[in-house]
Amino acid sequence: MRDACAFVTGYERARPIRDWELPLLPIAALARLTLRALITNWRAERVPERPR
């Protein structure tokens, strides 16, 4: 969580996060992690010899 907070702090230096965007951050983070897992598994099925 500390890394995530550091990332958001750095991001806000370039582009402040609006109040309405804050509740969306956890949803977006979970969606991104889910997509990463799904894409990794999809690639592994297509090319089994490829390391995960």
N, C-alpha and C positions, 0 to 999 in steps of 0.2 A: 504494500500500500504506500510505503514511503516513496518508492520509485514513481508510482502513478501521480502522487502529489507533486513531486519535483517536476515531472513532465508537464502537468497542468500549469504550474507556476511559470515555467519557461514559455509555454504556449501563450499565456496571458500577457507576457511582455510584448509579443508581436501582435496579438489580436485578443483583446479582452473578451471573456465569455460573458454573454448576456444572462440576466437572471432567468429567463425562460428556457435557456439551454442547459442549465445546471441539472435539473431532474432527468434530462435525457442522457447524460454522460454514463451512468451505470448501465442503462439499456444498450447504448451503443458499444460499450466495452464488452458486455456479454455477447452481443451479436457478433462482434469481431472475433472473439475467441471461438464461438461456435462455427463461424465460417472457416476459420483456420483449420479446425479439426476436420470439418467436412471436406475441404479441398485436399488436405493431406491424405485422407482415406480414399478419396476419389482417384487421386494420382497413384496411390499405391495399388489400387485395383487395376488401373490401366497399364502400369509398368511395375510389376511385382519385384523386379530386381533392383529397383530404385530404393535407396535408403530413406527412411522416414525422418 
